[in-house]
Amino acid sequence: DKGNHRHFMQKEIYEQPVVVAQTLRSYLRPLEEQVALPDMEFDLAGVERVAIVACGTAYYVGMIGKYWIEQLARVPVEIDFASEFRYRDPVFTPSMLGLVISQSGETADTLAALRHMKESGLTTGGIINVPTSSMAREVDLLLPTHAGPEIGVASTKAFTCQLAVMAALAVNLARAKGRLSREDERDIVRHLREVPEAMSKALGHDAEIEAIAPKIAVARDVLYLGRGPEYPMALEGALKLKEISYIHAEGYASGEMKHGPIALIDDSVPLIVIAPSGPLFDKTVSNMQEAQARGAQVVLISDAEGIAQAGENTIATIEMPKVHPLIAPLVYAVPVQLLAYHVAVFKGTDVDQPRNLAKSVTVE
Ligand code: M6R
């Protein structure tokens, strides 16, 4: 049931503050201000490496997870597309945790990768939305997302709930490895608890985003830029746009622009810049300005501080609340999803059932 929404995708975008809060509730102990995972039969302190495997949007959660786990727990993380993983003959070490991420828990490539990890003797974990799925049954440690059924082919609420669980895992690993003070953990828990409200504020910009959509809908190519954890967000933005609006889009790490893609820039190319203010902001802005000097039509997604500093000469700015860098990907997901949604609606495509795509890809 779509309720009073026009599409399942729109409904699922709007559900995010509630389902992310629901997911976080099962991983946070508010009184102790601690993060907690379900009981497990192995000791996280023994994990020396993490190998993440996923497809599509779930893969981008893995990329963001690599930033978080390495930064907080100082445990090296490698990440592969599930379809590539087995064929590169990866090196397994005994203290490696194999982690799959999947909404459906049935994606054929991810399931095959999981089985390969198990056969190779790895302990496995899974961030999975469908609790009765094959992957949920086969992993050693199930880390459920509580997004509820996701109907729209374009993944939205599953993505942000996966991020919430990934953050909880990174914090637990950091604590197990003795890398996190009690005070730092409290701090992180407070920031995570701010996510649902920050997401609601982001949703409050829906009408402005809808107003930008016609300008993007006429483009042949759209580029998304981000740096650090916002780089995978740029990839996610581009994937979302291509799958439902059929406009060619690419995500780039901001610093990579001048190594090739800047050749594409002229005044017909919208550039969506995902850049919360903070330590990485100035560098991203200088990459953005290089593109602006060549005519790029910039949409800047930032907070008030970032927009005050760099919002000039853009075709639009979308103001997000000021948030801690750790939770920024969860909040910035909202405008990225809404932009793809409104462009697709403006173009009149089948938003919930885009051509050539299935909700769950059960062939390798
Ligand atoms: O069910 P899964 O999370 O394993 O699915 C993985 C991808 O097929 C999925 O995220 C796909 O990329 C979405 N259509 C993206 O919106």
Residues whose N, C-alpha, C, O or C-beta is under 5 A from the ligand:
A	BS01	M6R	C55 G56 T57 A58 I101 S102 Q103 S104 G105 T107 V153 A154 S155 K359 V361
